[in-house]
């Protein structure tokens, strides 16, 4: 006679349901390198209590004159209201003296892989001239993801300011330092998606060595070699007029040789370096010494430093950011000291979604982060751009993630390449408007016989 298994089925179902309910009380954690997210099987049907609305302490915004409707202009918190003059002067100098203007775009995973910055580079190079992708490290976790350069490598030990920040490794501005091992090889090649990124005209290799070393590189079918000399400071080897679509380097396996990356650029025009690194709140830049920052700038002479951070700090309960304001103000002032010829522009956090009352909405603490970043800009006396409002404001990230084609990923935090193009266009339009306003003001002063300076 067959036994009735119905009770067993009910028991198993009950235990599974009980397990799912209990799992809702397990906090987010990390196990064996995997991040475990908090589970809530009743999130879609739960009626949550209305949370008390916390008041955001707004600071007085800098007056924005002649800003067109629909455009979120830059806010200038410098004492003389000239935060971007150094950069705008450099842009003007490109046409007048065929010079080179460099931009360093520091940020987190929001811009990794040249998302957003790739579009900004394209627009500015089309307008002011120039070519090349700018700085690329020796190794990169997102090399296969990046679309603005082909990059492959093997046999290097690489350290960065996030995972190895407590070491004495002399990081450069990008936040990396690589040591060559036996059998190493790194290859860079142009891409066909943008004519200005297809071929390499000039290459600069950044390194430091305490001994004399022979470094080989391959251009086409030619293998060439150059010798380094011990200096114990950051150096750049210029390989000019190489006019190739691919270059490879082979380094001696020496712990005395520290490698940082290459820069692909033209002899004049705009060069934009993407220094995006995931998990960076901006404070990790403190792991780069003042000496290194100054050495790098002595080789680069940046005219604009853009700081895009905040996503790795803001969370569902992050409403007191005094500690971040204090730490980041100190960091921005340090950047100003080390890059004396550069304008500084700080971006607000972008929109970020989280599940609330069963649906994805803008994280309620985003306004706290925006005001904290505005305070940082004011404290440091630099320019500020409200990227959150510029991209559309509240719940824009939801619209981006559900649009076709998708402009944001379903983590409701990061952009797709298409989304990066959209934000890059918005940023560039604002930047070029501010540049025109600057030139119009200069022209008006000259017409009145007043020195433009």
C-alpha positions as CSV (number, residue, x, y, z in Angstrom):
1,X,0.0,0.0,0.0
2,X,1.3,3.4,-1.0
3,X,2.0,5.9,1.8
4,X,0.4,9.3,1.7
5,X,3.3,11.8,1.1
6,X,1.1,14.9,1.3
7,X,2.3,15.8,4.8
8,X,5.9,15.6,3.7
9,X,5.2,17.9,0.8
10,X,3.6,20.5,3.1
11,X,6.5,20.1,5.5
12,X,9.1,20.8,2.8
13,X,7.2,23.7,1.5
14,X,6.9,25.2,5.0
15,X,10.6,24.8,5.7
16,X,11.5,26.4,2.3
17,X,9.2,29.4,3.1
18,X,10.5,29.7,6.6
19,X,14.1,29.7,5.2
20,X,13.2,32.5,2.7
21,X,11.6,34.6,5.5
22,X,14.6,34.2,7.8
23,X,16.9,35.1,4.9
24,X,15.2,38.5,4.9
25,X,16.9,39.2,8.2
26,X,20.4,38.4,7.0
27,X,22.3,41.7,6.4
28,X,24.4,42.4,3.3
29,X,27.8,40.7,3.7
30,X,30.7,39.2,1.8
31,X,31.6,35.5,1.7
32,X,34.4,33.9,-0.2
33,X,34.8,37.0,-2.3
34,X,31.1,37.1,-3.2
35,X,28.9,40.0,-2.1
36,X,25.6,38.7,-0.6
37,X,22.8,41.2,-1.1
38,X,19.9,41.5,1.4
39,X,16.8,39.5,0.3
40,X,13.2,40.6,0.9
41,X,10.6,38.3,-0.7
42,X,7.7,40.6,0.5
43,X,9.2,43.9,-0.9
44,X,6.6,44.1,-3.6
45,X,3.5,43.7,-1.3
46,X,4.8,45.2,2.0
47,X,3.3,48.6,2.9
48,X,6.1,50.4,4.5
49,X,5.7,53.1,7.1
50,X,6.3,56.5,5.7
51,X,9.7,57.5,6.9
52,X,10.3,60.9,8.4
53,X,11.6,63.3,5.8
54,X,15.0,64.6,6.7
55,X,15.7,68.2,5.8
56,X,18.6,68.8,3.5
57,X,20.8,71.8,4.6
58,X,21.2,73.8,1.4
59,X,24.0,76.3,1.1
60,X,23.6,79.5,-0.9
61,X,24.1,78.6,-4.6
62,X,26.5,80.8,-6.6
63,X,24.4,83.1,-8.8
64,X,24.3,81.7,-12.4
65,X,23.8,84.6,-14.9
66,X,22.7,84.1,-18.5
67,X,22.2,80.4,-18.1
68,X,19.9,79.1,-20.9
69,X,16.6,77.4,-19.9
70,X,17.2,73.6,-19.7
71,X,21.0,74.0,-19.1
72,X,22.5,73.4,-15.7
73,X,25.5,75.8,-15.7
74,X,28.7,75.5,-13.6
75,X,28.7,77.2,-10.2
76,X,31.9,79.2,-9.5
77,X,33.0,79.2,-5.9
78,X,36.4,80.7,-6.4
79,X,37.2,84.0,-4.7
80,X,37.7,85.9,-7.9
81,X,35.0,84.0,-9.9
82,X,37.6,82.7,-12.3
83,X,37.7,79.0,-11.5
84,X,37.8,77.9,-15.1
85,X,39.8,80.8,-16.6
86,X,43.1,78.8,-16.8
87,X,41.4,76.1,-18.8
88,X,39.5,78.5,-21.1
89,X,42.7,80.4,-21.8
90,X,44.4,77.1,-22.7
91,X,41.6,76.2,-25.1
92,X,41.9,79.6,-26.8
93,X,45.7,79.1,-27.0
94,X,45.2,75.9,-29.1
95,X,44.1,77.9,-32.2
96,X,46.4,80.8,-31.6
97,X,49.6,78.9,-30.9
98,X,48.8,75.3,-31.9
99,X,49.4,74.2,-28.3
100,X,48.2,71.1,-26.4
101,X,45.6,71.3,-23.6
102,X,45.3,68.4,-21.1
103,X,42.4,67.3,-19.0
104,X,42.5,64.8,-16.2
105,X,39.2,63.2,-15.4
106,X,39.4,61.5,-11.9
107,X,36.5,59.3,-10.9
108,X,35.1,56.0,-9.9
109,X,33.4,53.1,-11.7
110,X,30.9,55.6,-13.2
111,X,33.5,56.6,-15.8
112,X,35.5,53.4,-15.9
113,X,36.1,52.1,-19.4
114,X,35.9,55.7,-20.8
115,X,32.1,55.8,-20.3
116,X,31.1,59.5,-20.5
117,X,34.7,60.7,-21.0
118,X,34.9,59.0,-24.4
119,X,32.1,61.2,-25.7
120,X,33.6,64.4,-24.0
121,X,37.0,63.6,-25.6
122,X,35.4,63.1,-29.1
123,X,33.4,66.4,-28.9
124,X,36.3,68.5,-27.7
125,X,38.8,67.0,-30.2
126,X,36.4,67.6,-33.0
127,X,36.0,71.2,-31.9
128,X,39.6,72.1,-30.9
129,X,41.7,69.4,-32.6
130,X,43.8,66.6,-31.3
131,X,43.7,62.8,-31.4
132,X,44.5,59.8,-29.3
133,X,42.9,58.3,-26.2
134,X,45.3,59.9,-23.7
135,X,46.6,58.0,-20.7
136,X,46.2,54.2,-20.5
137,X,47.8,52.1,-17.7
138,X,50.1,49.2,-18.2
139,X,47.4,46.8,-17.0
140,X,43.7,47.2,-16.4
141,X,40.8,45.1,-15.1
142,X,38.5,46.6,-17.6
143,X,40.8,46.4,-20.7
144,X,38.4,44.1,-22.5
145,X,35.4,46.3,-21.7
146,X,36.9,49.6,-22.9
147,X,35.9,50.5,-26.4
148,X,38.3,53.4,-27.1
149,X,41.5,51.4,-27.3
150,X,42.6,47.8,-27.7
151,X,44.7,46.8,-24.8
152,X,46.2,43.4,-23.9
153,X,49.0,42.4,-21.5
154,X,50.6,39.6,-19.6
155,X,53.1,39.0,-16.8
156,X,53.0,42.1,-14.6
157,X,52.4,42.6,-10.9
158,X,50.1,45.6,-10.6
159,X,49.1,47.5,-7.5
160,X,46.5,50.2,-7.0
161,X,45.6,52.8,-4.4
162,X,42.4,51.0,-3.4
163,X,43.7,47.5,-2.7
164,X,47.3,48.4,-1.8
165,X,47.0,51.9,-0.5
166,X,48.7,51.2,2.8
167,X,51.9,50.3,1.1
168,X,54.9,52.5,0.2
169,X,54.5,51.9,-3.5
170,X,55.0,55.2,-5.4
171,X,51.7,55.4,-7.3
172,X,51.2,58.0,-10.0
173,X,48.1,60.1,-10.7
174,X,46.1,57.2,-12.3
175,X,46.5,55.2,-9.1
176,X,48.5,52.3,-10.5
177,X,52.0,51.0,-10.4
178,X,53.2,47.8,-12.3
179,X,56.3,45.7,-12.0
180,X,57.4,43.7,-15.1
181,X,57.9,39.9,-14.7
182,X,59.7,37.5,-17.0
183,X,57.9,37.0,-20.3
184,X,56.0,40.3,-20.1
185,X,54.2,41.9,-23.0
186,X,51.8,44.8,-23.3
187,X,50.1,45.7,-26.6
188,X,48.0,48.8,-27.5
189,X,46.1,49.2,-30.8
190,X,43.8,51.8,-32.2
191,X,40.0,51.3,-32.9
192,X,38.0,52.0,-36.0
193,X,35.0,53.5,-34.2
194,X,36.5,57.0,-34.1
195,X,39.0,58.3,-36.8
196,X,40.9,60.2,-34.1
197,X,41.5,57.0,-32.2
198,X,42.5,54.8,-35.1
199,X,46.2,55.6,-35.4
200,X,48.9,56.6,-32.9
201,X,51.0,59.7,-33.8
202,X,52.8,60.2,-30.6
203,X,53.4,57.9,-27.6
204,X,54.7,58.8,-24.2
205,X,55.8,56.0,-21.7
206,X,55.7,56.8,-18.0
207,X,58.2,55.0,-15.7
208,X,60.7,55.3,-12.9
209,X,63.9,53.4,-12.5
210,X,66.8,53.4,-10.2
211,X,69.0,51.4,-12.7
212,X,69.9,51.6,-16.3
213,X,67.5,49.4,-18.4
214,X,66.9,48.5,-22.0
215,X,63.3,48.7,-23.1
216,X,62.1,47.3,-26.4
217,X,59.0,48.2,-28.4
218,X,57.6,47.0,-31.6
219,X,56.1,49.2,-34.3
220,X,54.9,47.4,-37.4
221,X,57.6,44.9,-38.2
222,X,60.4,46.9,-36.5
223,X,61.7,46.2,-33.1
224,X,63.4,49.2,-31.5
225,X,65.1,49.8,-28.2
226,X,65.9,52.7,-25.9
227,X,67.9,52.9,-22.7
228,X,66.7,54.4,-19.4
229,X,69.0,56.1,-16.9
230,X,68.6,56.0,-13.1
231,X,66.9,59.1,-11.8
232,X,64.6,57.9,-9.0
233,X,61.8,60.2,-10.2
234,X,58.9,59.9,-12.7
235,X,60.1,60.1,-16.3
236,X,58.4,60.1,-19.7
237,X,59.9,58.7,-22.8
238,X,58.5,60.4,-25.9
239,X,58.1,58.4,-29.1
240,X,57.1,61.0,-31.6
241,X,55.8,60.7,-35.2
242,X,55.6,56.9,-35.0
243,X,52.3,56.9,-37.1
244,X,51.2,53.4,-36.3
245,X,48.0,51.7,-35.4
246,X,49.6,49.3,-32.9
247,X,52.6,49.3,-30.5
248,X,53.9,46.6,-28.1
249,X,56.4,46.9,-25.3
250,X,58.7,44.3,-23.7
251,X,60.4,45.3,-20.4
252,X,63.3,43.7,-18.5
253,X,62.1,41.7,-15.5
254,X,63.4,44.2,-12.9
255,X,62.0,45.2,-9.5
256,X,63.9,48.5,-10.0
257,X,61.6,49.4,-12.9
258,X,58.3,50.9,-12.0
259,X,55.8,51.3,-14.9
260,X,52.7,53.5,-15.0
261,X,51.3,53.6,-18.5
262,X,51.4,55.3,-21.9
263,X,49.7,58.4,-23.3
264,X,48.5,58.4,-26.9
265,X,48.2,61.9,-28.3
266,X,48.7,64.4,-31.1
267,X,51.2,67.2,-31.2
268,X,48.4,69.8,-30.5
269,X,44.8,69.9,-29.5
270,X,42.9,68.4,-26.6
271,X,44.2,65.3,-24.6
272,X,41.8,63.8,-22.1
273,X,43.0,61.3,-19.6
274,X,40.5,59.0,-17.9
275,X,41.5,58.1,-14.3
276,X,38.5,56.1,-13.4
277,X,38.9,53.5,-10.7
278,X,36.1,51.4,-9.1
279,X,35.5,51.7,-5.3
280,X,37.2,55.0,-5.1
281,X,35.4,57.6,-3.0
282,X,38.1,60.2,-3.9
283,X,39.7,60.0,-0.5
284,X,42.0,57.2,-1.8
285,X,43.9,59.8,-3.8
286,X,45.6,60.6,-0.5
287,X,47.7,57.4,-1.2
288,X,49.4,59.3,-4.0
289,X,52.2,61.4,-2.6
290,X,52.4,65.2,-3.3
291,X,55.8,64.5,-4.8
292,X,54.3,62.1,-7.4
293,X,51.4,64.4,-8.2
294,X,53.8,67.3,-8.8
295,X,56.2,65.1,-10.9
296,X,53.3,63.9,-13.0
297,X,52.0,67.4,-13.6
298,X,55.5,68.7,-14.5
299,X,55.3,66.2,-17.4
300,X,51.7,66.8,-18.3
301,X,50.9,70.4,-17.3
302,X,47.1,69.8,-16.9
303,X,44.8,72.7,-17.5
304,X,41.6,71.1,-16.2
305,X,41.1,68.6,-13.4
306,X,37.6,67.1,-13.1
307,X,36.6,65.2,-10.0
308,X,33.7,62.7,-10.3
309,X,33.0,60.9,-7.0
310,X,30.3,60.1,-4.5
311,X,28.6,56.8,-5.6
312,X,30.8,54.8,-3.3
313,X,29.9,56.9,-0.3
314,X,26.1,57.5,-0.6
315,X,23.8,54.8,0.7
316,X,20.2,54.4,1.8
317,X,20.9,55.8,5.3
318,X,23.7,58.2,4.5
319,X,22.4,61.6,5.6
320,X,25.3,62.9,7.7
321,X,28.3,63.5,5.5
322,X,30.3,66.0,7.6
323,X,33.2,63.5,7.7
324,X,33.2,63.3,4.0
325,X,33.1,67.0,3.5
326,X,36.0,67.4,5.8
327,X,38.2,64.7,4.2
328,X,37.3,65.6,0.6
329,X,37.8,69.3,1.1
330,X,41.3,68.5,2.3
331,X,41.8,66.4,-0.8
332,X,40.5,68.9,-3.3
333,X,42.7,71.6,-1.7
334,X,45.7,69.2,-2.0
335,X,44.9,68.7,-5.7
336,X,44.8,72.5,-6.2
337,X,48.3,72.8,-4.6
338,X,49.8,70.0,-6.7
339,X,48.3,71.1,-10.0
340,X,48.8,74.8,-9.8
341,X,48.2,75.6,-13.5
342,X,44.9,73.7,-13.6
343,X,41.3,74.7,-13.2
344,X,39.3,72.4,-10.9
345,X,35.7,71.3,-11.6
346,X,33.9,69.1,-9.1
347,X,30.8,67.1,-10.3
348,X,27.9,66.1,-8.1
349,X,26.9,62.5,-7.7
350,X,24.6,61.2,-10.4
351,X,21.2,59.7,-9.9
352,X,21.1,56.3,-8.1
353,X,18.1,54.1,-7.6
354,X,17.1,51.7,-4.8
355,X,14.0,49.7,-4.0
356,X,11.5,51.7,-1.8
357,X,7.9,50.6,-1.1
358,X,8.2,47.9,-3.7
359,X,9.6,50.0,-6.6
360,X,12.9,51.5,-7.7
361,X,13.2,55.2,-6.9
362,X,16.0,57.7,-6.5
363,X,17.8,57.0,-3.3
364,X,16.4,59.4,-0.7
365,X,19.9,60.4,0.5
366,X,21.1,61.6,-2.9
367,X,20.2,65.3,-2.1
368,X,22.4,65.1,1.0
369,X,25.4,64.0,-1.1
370,X,24.8,66.7,-3.7
371,X,24.8,69.4,-1.0
372,X,27.8,67.9,0.7
373,X,29.7,68.0,-2.6
374,X,28.6,71.6,-3.2
375,X,30.0,72.5,0.3
376,X,33.3,70.8,-0.7
377,X,33.5,72.9,-3.8
378,X,32.7,76.1,-1.8
379,X,35.2,75.2,0.9
380,X,37.9,74.5,-1.6
381,X,37.1,77.5,-3.9
382,X,36.5,75.5,-7.1
383,X,33.8,75.1,-9.8
384,X,30.9,72.8,-9.3
385,X,28.4,71.1,-11.6
386,X,25.1,69.5,-10.5
387,X,25.2,66.4,-12.7
388,X,22.2,64.9,-11.0
389,X,19.9,67.8,-12.1
390,X,21.6,68.1,-15.5
391,X,20.8,64.4,-16.3
392,X,17.2,64.9,-15.5
393,X,16.9,64.8,-11.7
394,X,14.8,62.5,-9.6
395,X,14.2,59.0,-11.0
396,X,16.1,59.7,-14.2
397,X,18.2,56.6,-13.6
398,X,15.0,54.4,-13.7
399,X,14.1,56.0,-17.1
400,X,17.6,55.4,-18.4
401,X,17.6,51.8,-17.3
402,X,14.2,51.0,-18.9
403,X,14.7,53.0,-22.1
404,X,15.5,51.3,-25.4
405,X,18.3,51.2,-26.0
406,X,19.2,51.1,-22.3
407,X,21.1,54.2,-21.1
408,X,21.8,52.6,-17.6
409,X,22.3,49.2,-16.2
410,X,19.8,47.4,-14.1
411,X,21.8,48.1,-11.0
412,X,20.3,51.6,-11.4
413,X,23.7,53.1,-10.7
414,X,26.0,52.8,-13.7
415,X,25.5,54.0,-17.2
416,X,25.8,52.0,-20.4
417,X,28.0,53.3,-23.2
418,X,24.9,54.9,-24.7
419,X,24.1,56.6,-21.4
420,X,27.6,57.8,-21.1
421,X,27.3,59.4,-24.6
422,X,24.2,61.2,-23.5
423,X,25.7,62.6,-20.3
424,X,29.0,63.4,-22.1
425,X,27.0,65.4,-24.6
426,X,25.2,67.3,-21.8
427,X,28.5,68.0,-20.0
428,X,30.2,69.1,-23.2
429,X,27.4,71.4,-24.2
430,X,27.6,73.1,-20.8
431,X,31.3,73.4,-21.0
432,X,31.3,75.0,-24.5
433,X,28.5,77.4,-23.4
434,X,30.7,78.5,-20.4
435,X,33.6,78.9,-22.8
436,X,31.6,81.1,-25.2
437,X,30.4,83.2,-22.2
438,X,34.0,83.6,-21.2
439,X,35.1,84.7,-24.6
440,X,32.2,87.1,-25.0
441,X,33.0,88.7,-21.7
442,X,36.7,89.1,-22.7
443,X,35.6,90.7,-26.1
444,X,33.2,93.1,-24.3
445,X,35.9,94.2,-22.0
446,X,38.3,94.8,-24.9
447,X,35.6,96.9,-26.7
448,X,35.5,99.1,-23.7
449,X,39.2,99.5,-23.6
450,X,39.5,97.5,-20.4
451,X,42.4,94.9,-20.2
452,X,40.9,91.4,-20.5
453,X,43.0,90.2,-17.6
